[in-house]
Amino acid sequence: MDSATNAWNDRRANHRQRALLRGRICYGSNAEISIDCAIRNINAQGALLVVSGEQPLPTNFTLIHVTEGTSFDSHGIWRHGAYVGVTIGDRHDLKGPIDAQLRTLHNI
């Protein structure tokens, strides 16, 4: 790990669990646009995502943790090429009973 990465990690309030998880970024009316991503690390406050190429992303979107069956209200903070740093807001369980607003995400 280089010194820039160490400096970034030192600024975080909480440690992030390193991972390589399957994710999906969804946005637009009824989550009509979705993009595959990798979740490289995650904690209750934020995550590091990897998207292919220079795919444009909105500032606010829903992140789906595919394996866990959960979604998170997310806000993009920074981007460097394929790497996207996000803050995580509310968490939604997509496995159990869900409200109509999240039903579309359940089917993605």
VMD Tcl script that builds the backbone (N, CA, C; Angstrom):
set m [mol new atoms 324]
animate dup $m
set s [atomselect $m all]
$s set {name element resname resid chain x y z} {
  {N N MET 1 A 0.845 -1.177 0.000}
  {CA C MET 1 A 0.000 0.000 0.000}
  {C C MET 1 A 0.886 1.235 0.000}
  {N N ASP 2 A 0.565 2.210 -0.847}
  {CA C ASP 2 A 1.405 3.397 -0.899}
  {C C ASP 2 A 1.030 4.391 0.198}
  {N N SER 3 A 1.846 5.424 0.355}
  {CA C SER 3 A 1.628 6.383 1.442}
  {C C SER 3 A 0.333 7.171 1.263}
  {N N ALA 4 A -0.080 7.433 0.020}
  {CA C ALA 4 A -1.338 8.147 -0.208}
  {C C ALA 4 A -2.518 7.318 0.289}
  {N N THR 5 A -2.494 6.015 0.037}
  {CA C THR 5 A -3.567 5.137 0.508}
  {C C THR 5 A -3.570 5.074 2.015}
  {N N ASN 6 A -2.387 4.988 2.633}
  {CA C ASN 6 A -2.306 4.973 4.093}
  {C C ASN 6 A -2.853 6.262 4.682}
  {N N ALA 7 A -2.544 7.391 4.062}
  {CA C ALA 7 A -3.038 8.671 4.558}
  {C C ALA 7 A -4.555 8.727 4.486}
  {N N TRP 8 A -5.129 8.220 3.404}
  {CA C TRP 8 A -6.588 8.200 3.280}
  {C C TRP 8 A -7.188 7.322 4.371}
  {N N ASN 9 A -6.644 6.129 4.583}
  {CA C ASN 9 A -7.162 5.220 5.598}
  {C C ASN 9 A -7.091 5.833 6.989}
  {N N ASP 10 A -6.050 6.609 7.259}
  {CA C ASP 10 A -5.882 7.216 8.579}
  {C C ASP 10 A -6.948 8.265 8.866}
  {N N ARG 11 A -7.561 8.852 7.839}
  {CA C ARG 11 A -8.578 9.879 8.033}
  {C C ARG 11 A -9.957 9.293 8.334}
  {N N ARG 12 A -10.150 8.019 8.111}
  {CA C ARG 12 A -11.459 7.414 8.335}
  {C C ARG 12 A -11.742 7.269 9.815}
  {N N ALA 13 A -12.990 7.546 10.189}
  {CA C ALA 13 A -13.399 7.396 11.588}
  {C C ALA 13 A -13.497 5.925 11.977}
  {N N ASN 14 A -13.924 5.085 11.044}
  {CA C ASN 14 A -14.081 3.653 11.317}
  {C C ASN 14 A -13.336 2.848 10.262}
  {N N HIS 15 A -12.767 1.740 10.691}
  {CA C HIS 15 A -12.062 0.838 9.787}
  {C C HIS 15 A -13.044 0.211 8.803}
  {N N ARG 16 A -12.623 0.036 7.571}
  {CA C ARG 16 A -13.454 -0.647 6.581}
  {C C ARG 16 A -12.958 -2.063 6.389}
  {N N GLN 17 A -13.898 -2.972 6.233}
  {CA C GLN 17 A -13.587 -4.373 5.973}
  {C C GLN 17 A -13.213 -4.518 4.506}
  {N N ARG 18 A -11.984 -4.994 4.239}
  {CA C ARG 18 A -11.571 -5.230 2.861}
  {C C ARG 18 A -12.392 -6.372 2.302}
  {N N ALA 19 A -12.774 -6.234 1.041}
  {CA C ALA 19 A -13.648 -7.224 0.436}
  {C C ALA 19 A -13.514 -7.174 -1.078}
  {N N LEU 20 A -14.097 -8.133 -1.712}
  {CA C LEU 20 A -14.290 -8.108 -3.157}
  {C C LEU 20 A -15.670 -8.715 -3.381}
  {N N LEU 21 A -16.676 -7.845 -3.296}
  {CA C LEU 21 A -18.065 -8.275 -3.329}
  {C C LEU 21 A -18.754 -7.774 -4.583}
  {N N ARG 22 A -19.755 -8.506 -5.004}
  {CA C ARG 22 A -20.524 -8.119 -6.180}
  {C C ARG 22 A -21.549 -7.064 -5.800}
  {N N GLY 23 A -21.538 -5.959 -6.537}
  {CA C GLY 23 A -22.477 -4.880 -6.277}
  {C C GLY 23 A -23.146 -4.416 -7.544}
  {N N ARG 24 A -24.118 -3.568 -7.355}
  {CA C ARG 24 A -24.837 -2.992 -8.478}
  {C C ARG 24 A -25.239 -1.576 -8.102}
  {N N ILE 25 A -24.950 -0.635 -8.971}
  {CA C ILE 25 A -25.331 0.763 -8.779}
  {C C ILE 25 A -26.598 1.001 -9.592}
  {N N CYS 26 A -27.630 1.522 -8.937}
  {CA C CYS 26 A -28.915 1.751 -9.607}
  {C C CYS 26 A -29.341 3.206 -9.441}
  {N N TYR 27 A -29.882 3.764 -10.497}
  {CA C TYR 27 A -30.383 5.135 -10.429}
  {C C TYR 27 A -31.395 5.363 -11.535}
  {N N GLY 28 A -32.013 6.520 -11.498}
  {CA C GLY 28 A -33.046 6.857 -12.462}
  {C C GLY 28 A -34.417 6.519 -11.902}
  {N N SER 29 A -35.424 6.903 -12.634}
  {CA C SER 29 A -36.796 6.618 -12.231}
  {C C SER 29 A -36.996 5.104 -12.153}
  {N N ASN 30 A -37.427 4.616 -11.010}
  {CA C ASN 30 A -37.624 3.177 -10.778}
  {C C ASN 30 A -36.358 2.360 -11.004}
  {N N ALA 31 A -35.211 2.950 -10.727}
  {CA C ALA 31 A -33.912 2.261 -10.872}
  {C C ALA 31 A -33.753 1.651 -12.257}
  {N N GLU 32 A -34.169 2.403 -13.281}
  {CA C GLU 32 A -34.139 1.882 -14.642}
  {C C GLU 32 A -32.729 1.712 -15.193}
  {N N ILE 33 A -31.747 2.380 -14.590}
  {CA C ILE 33 A -30.354 2.246 -15.025}
  {C C ILE 33 A -29.589 1.523 -13.929}
  {N N SER 34 A -28.882 0.469 -14.309}
  {CA C SER 34 A -28.066 -0.245 -13.318}
  {C C SER 34 A -26.732 -0.631 -13.936}
  {N N ILE 35 A -25.705 -0.565 -13.102}
  {CA C ILE 35 A -24.328 -0.817 -13.529}
  {C C ILE 35 A -23.690 -1.790 -12.550}
  {N N ASP 36 A -23.046 -2.818 -13.065}
  {CA C ASP 36 A -22.301 -3.732 -12.199}
  {C C ASP 36 A -21.102 -3.013 -11.613}
  {N N CYS 37 A -20.755 -3.374 -10.381}
  {CA C CYS 37 A -19.560 -2.824 -9.748}
  {C C CYS 37 A -19.000 -3.860 -8.781}
  {N N ALA 38 A -17.796 -3.616 -8.339}
  {CA C ALA 38 A -17.182 -4.421 -7.281}
  {C C ALA 38 A -17.103 -3.549 -6.038}
  {N N ILE 39 A -17.432 -4.130 -4.896}
  {CA C ILE 39 A -17.304 -3.434 -3.615}
  {C C ILE 39 A -15.974 -3.881 -3.028}
  {N N ARG 40 A -14.991 -2.977 -2.980}
  {CA C ARG 40 A -13.645 -3.334 -2.524}
  {C C ARG 40 A -13.500 -3.266 -1.021}
  {N N ASN 41 A -14.195 -2.318 -0.377}
  {CA C ASN 41 A -14.239 -2.281 1.086}
  {C C ASN 41 A -15.515 -1.566 1.491}
  {N N ILE 42 A -15.960 -1.875 2.710}
  {CA C ILE 42 A -17.248 -1.336 3.137}
  {C C ILE 42 A -17.323 -1.308 4.659}
  {N N ASN 43 A -18.001 -0.290 5.196}
  {CA C ASN 43 A -18.403 -0.257 6.599}
  {C C ASN 43 A -19.725 0.496 6.664}
  {N N ALA 44 A -20.211 0.780 7.845}
  {CA C ALA 44 A -21.527 1.413 7.993}
  {C C ALA 44 A -21.562 2.836 7.436}
  {N N GLN 45 A -20.407 3.477 7.289}
  {CA C GLN 45 A -20.378 4.860 6.818}
  {C C GLN 45 A -20.050 5.008 5.339}
  {N N GLY 46 A -19.346 4.057 4.733}
  {CA C GLY 46 A -18.945 4.244 3.349}
  {C C GLY 46 A -18.395 3.001 2.696}
  {N N ALA 47 A -18.049 3.151 1.425}
  {CA C ALA 47 A -17.524 2.026 0.647}
  {C C ALA 47 A -16.639 2.540 -0.473}
  {N N LEU 48 A -15.773 1.668 -0.945}
  {CA C LEU 48 A -14.968 1.924 -2.129}
  {C C LEU 48 A -15.484 0.994 -3.213}
  {N N LEU 49 A -15.913 1.577 -4.322}
  {CA C LEU 49 A -16.468 0.813 -5.433}
  {C C LEU 49 A -15.527 0.873 -6.623}
  {N N VAL 50 A -15.586 -0.148 -7.465}
  {CA C VAL 50 A -14.845 -0.158 -8.712}
  {C C VAL 50 A -15.864 -0.372 -9.831}
  {N N VAL 51 A -15.907 0.572 -10.768}
  {CA C VAL 51 A -16.798 0.472 -11.924}
  {C C VAL 51 A -15.948 0.372 -13.179}
  {N N SER 52 A -16.512 -0.212 -14.216}
  {CA C SER 52 A -15.729 -0.366 -15.437}
  {C C SER 52 A -15.669 0.944 -16.207}
  {N N GLY 53 A -14.489 1.236 -16.689}
  {CA C GLY 53 A -14.291 2.411 -17.530}
  {C C GLY 53 A -14.662 3.717 -16.875}
  {N N GLU 54 A -15.074 4.634 -17.690}
  {CA C GLU 54 A -15.441 5.975 -17.226}
  {C C GLU 54 A -16.953 6.143 -17.223}
  {N N GLN 55 A -17.664 5.112 -16.828}
  {CA C GLN 55 A -19.125 5.159 -16.771}
  {C C GLN 55 A -19.578 6.355 -15.942}
  {N N PRO 56 A -20.363 7.263 -16.528}
  {CA C PRO 56 A -20.839 8.415 -15.744}
  {C C PRO 56 A -21.815 7.955 -14.663}
  {N N LEU 57 A -21.728 8.584 -13.496}
  {CA C LEU 57 A -22.601 8.247 -12.371}
  {C C LEU 57 A -23.193 9.523 -11.793}
  {N N PRO 58 A -24.432 9.426 -11.303}
  {CA C PRO 58 A -24.992 10.579 -10.604}
  {C C PRO 58 A -24.366 10.680 -9.215}
  {N N THR 59 A -24.566 11.794 -8.553}
  {CA C THR 59 A -24.034 11.965 -7.202}
  {C C THR 59 A -24.750 11.053 -6.214}
  {N N ASN 60 A -26.065 10.922 -6.340}
  {CA C ASN 60 A -26.855 10.077 -5.436}
  {C C ASN 60 A -27.397 8.879 -6.196}
  {N N PHE 61 A -27.272 7.700 -5.594}
  {CA C PHE 61 A -27.743 6.474 -6.219}
  {C C PHE 61 A -27.959 5.414 -5.149}
  {N N THR 62 A -28.480 4.284 -5.577}
  {CA C THR 62 A -28.667 3.146 -4.679}
  {C C THR 62 A -27.593 2.119 -4.983}
  {N N LEU 63 A -26.921 1.648 -3.950}
  {CA C LEU 63 A -25.933 0.591 -4.083}
  {C C LEU 63 A -26.564 -0.700 -3.577}
  {N N ILE 64 A -26.539 -1.735 -4.409}
  {CA C ILE 64 A -27.050 -3.044 -3.994}
  {C C ILE 64 A -25.865 -3.951 -3.717}
  {N N HIS 65 A -25.847 -4.506 -2.520}
  {CA C HIS 65 A -24.876 -5.548 -2.145}
  {C C HIS 65 A -25.567 -6.853 -2.536}
  {N N VAL 66 A -25.222 -7.377 -3.705}
  {CA C VAL 66 A -25.950 -8.486 -4.310}
  {C C VAL 66 A -25.940 -9.730 -3.427}
  {N N THR 67 A -24.792 -10.114 -2.913}
  {CA C THR 67 A -24.677 -11.326 -2.109}
  {C C THR 67 A -25.498 -11.251 -0.832}
  {N N GLU 68 A -25.494 -10.100 -0.190}
  {CA C GLU 68 A -26.188 -9.912 1.075}
  {C C GLU 68 A -27.680 -9.640 0.896}
  {N N GLY 69 A -28.080 -9.201 -0.294}
  {CA C GLY 69 A -29.480 -8.876 -0.537}
  {C C GLY 69 A -29.921 -7.616 0.181}
  {N N THR 70 A -29.023 -6.613 0.211}
  {CA C THR 70 A -29.350 -5.346 0.844}
  {C C THR 70 A -29.049 -4.206 -0.126}
  {N N SER 71 A -29.700 -3.086 0.112}
  {CA C SER 71 A -29.395 -1.892 -0.669}
  {C C SER 71 A -29.094 -0.750 0.286}
  {N N PHE 72 A -28.354 0.219 -0.210}
  {CA C PHE 72 A -27.941 1.369 0.587}
  {C C PHE 72 A -28.184 2.640 -0.204}
  {N N ASP 73 A -28.734 3.651 0.435}
  {CA C ASP 73 A -28.790 4.978 -0.162}
  {C C ASP 73 A -27.353 5.495 -0.136}
  {N N SER 74 A -26.811 5.856 -1.290}
  {CA C SER 74 A -25.390 6.205 -1.378}
  {C C SER 74 A -25.189 7.566 -2.028}
  {N N HIS 75 A -24.059 8.173 -1.671}
  {CA C HIS 75 A -23.695 9.494 -2.174}
  {C C HIS 75 A -22.226 9.451 -2.590}
  {N N GLY 76 A -21.953 9.700 -3.864}
  {CA C GLY 76 A -20.579 9.719 -4.353}
  {C C GLY 76 A -19.811 10.908 -3.801}
  {N N ILE 77 A -18.630 10.645 -3.249}
  {CA C ILE 77 A -17.790 11.694 -2.660}
  {C C ILE 77 A -16.623 12.045 -3.580}
  {N N TRP 78 A -15.994 11.034 -4.142}
  {CA C TRP 78 A -14.860 11.266 -5.026}
  {C C TRP 78 A -14.788 10.161 -6.071}
  {N N ARG 79 A -14.042 10.445 -7.133}
  {CA C ARG 79 A -13.826 9.443 -8.174}
  {C C ARG 79 A -12.460 9.651 -8.792}
  {N N HIS 80 A -11.729 8.560 -8.942}
  {CA C HIS 80 A -10.435 8.547 -9.609}
  {C C HIS 80 A -10.469 7.379 -10.581}
  {N N GLY 81 A -10.736 7.656 -11.853}
  {CA C GLY 81 A -10.837 6.603 -12.851}
  {C C GLY 81 A -11.972 5.652 -12.521}
  {N N ALA 82 A -11.637 4.375 -12.337}
  {CA C ALA 82 A -12.649 3.362 -12.058}
  {C C ALA 82 A -13.038 3.302 -10.579}
  {N N TYR 83 A -12.299 3.978 -9.702}
  {CA C TYR 83 A -12.553 3.928 -8.257}
  {C C TYR 83 A -13.500 5.044 -7.831}
  {N N VAL 84 A -14.500 4.679 -7.035}
  {CA C VAL 84 A -15.503 5.635 -6.566}
  {C C VAL 84 A -15.648 5.485 -5.053}
  {N N GLY 85 A -15.448 6.566 -4.316}
  {CA C GLY 85 A -15.650 6.576 -2.870}
  {C C GLY 85 A -17.042 7.103 -2.561}
  {N N VAL 86 A -17.795 6.366 -1.745}
  {CA C VAL 86 A -19.173 6.766 -1.435}
  {C C VAL 86 A -19.421 6.765 0.067}
  {N N THR 87 A -20.354 7.606 0.484}
  {CA C THR 87 A -20.883 7.500 1.836}
  {C C THR 87 A -22.168 6.693 1.740}
  {N N ILE 88 A -22.465 5.992 2.820}
  {CA C ILE 88 A -23.639 5.126 2.853}
  {C C ILE 88 A -24.638 5.687 3.844}
  {N N GLY 89 A -25.879 5.765 3.394}
  {CA C GLY 89 A -26.970 6.231 4.247}
  {C C GLY 89 A -27.796 5.050 4.733}
  {N N ASP 90 A -29.090 5.146 4.551}
  {CA C ASP 90 A -30.002 4.108 5.033}
  {C C ASP 90 A -29.771 2.771 4.353}
  {N N ARG 91 A -29.908 1.716 5.131}
  {CA C ARG 91 A -29.769 0.333 4.661}
  {C C ARG 91 A -31.157 -0.264 4.542}
  {N N HIS 92 A -31.391 -1.042 3.460}
  {CA C HIS 92 A -32.692 -1.664 3.223}
  {C C HIS 92 A -32.494 -3.150 2.949}
  {N N ASP 93 A -33.212 -3.988 3.674}
  {CA C ASP 93 A -33.162 -5.439 3.467}
  {C C ASP 93 A -34.078 -5.779 2.298}
  {N N LEU 94 A -33.527 -6.392 1.259}
  {CA C LEU 94 A -34.312 -6.745 0.082}
  {C C LEU 94 A -34.769 -8.194 0.100}
  {N N LYS 95 A -34.441 -8.945 1.138}
  {CA C LYS 95 A -34.811 -10.360 1.206}
  {C C LYS 95 A -36.205 -10.584 1.771}
  {N N GLY 96 A -36.597 -9.780 2.724}
  {CA C GLY 96 A -37.887 -9.959 3.369}
  {C C GLY 96 A -38.961 -9.108 2.720}
  {N N PRO 97 A -40.045 -8.866 3.451}
  {CA C PRO 97 A -41.104 -8.001 2.933}
  {C C PRO 97 A -40.559 -6.582 2.714}
  {N N ILE 98 A -40.867 -6.010 1.566}
  {CA C ILE 98 A -40.362 -4.680 1.247}
  {C C ILE 98 A -41.504 -3.806 0.750}
  {N N ASP 99 A -41.327 -2.499 0.881}
  {CA C ASP 99 A -42.369 -1.590 0.419}
  {C C ASP 99 A -42.295 -1.449 -1.103}
  {N N ALA 100 A -43.321 -0.877 -1.669}
  {CA C ALA 100 A -43.437 -0.767 -3.125}
  {C C ALA 100 A -42.275 -0.007 -3.752}
  {N N GLN 101 A -41.751 0.987 -3.052}
  {CA C GLN 101 A -40.662 1.798 -3.581}
  {C C GLN 101 A -39.395 0.968 -3.804}
  {N N LEU 102 A -39.154 -0.048 -2.965}
  {CA C LEU 102 A -37.942 -0.872 -3.095}
  {C C LEU 102 A -38.165 -2.141 -3.912}
  {N N ARG 103 A -39.387 -2.417 -4.292}
  {CA C ARG 103 A -39.696 -3.658 -5.010}
  {C C ARG 103 A -38.902 -3.789 -6.306}
  {N N THR 104 A -38.710 -2.690 -7.017}
  {CA C THR 104 A -37.929 -2.713 -8.250}
  {C C THR 104 A -36.504 -3.171 -7.985}
  {N N LEU 105 A -35.911 -2.701 -6.896}
  {CA C LEU 105 A -34.532 -3.083 -6.549}
  {C C LEU 105 A -34.445 -4.569 -6.244}
  {N N HIS 106 A -35.481 -5.099 -5.644}
  {CA C HIS 106 A -35.505 -6.530 -5.301}
  {C C HIS 106 A -35.387 -7.392 -6.548}
  {N N ASN 107 A -35.930 -6.933 -7.658}
  {CA C ASN 107 A -35.943 -7.710 -8.903}
  {C C ASN 107 A -34.688 -7.554 -9.750}
  {N N ILE 108 A -33.802 -6.651 -9.362}
  {CA C ILE 108 A -32.575 -6.414 -10.158}
  {C C ILE 108 A -31.565 -7.492 -9.912}
}
mol reanalyze $m
mol bondsrecalc $m
mol representation Tube
mol addrep $m
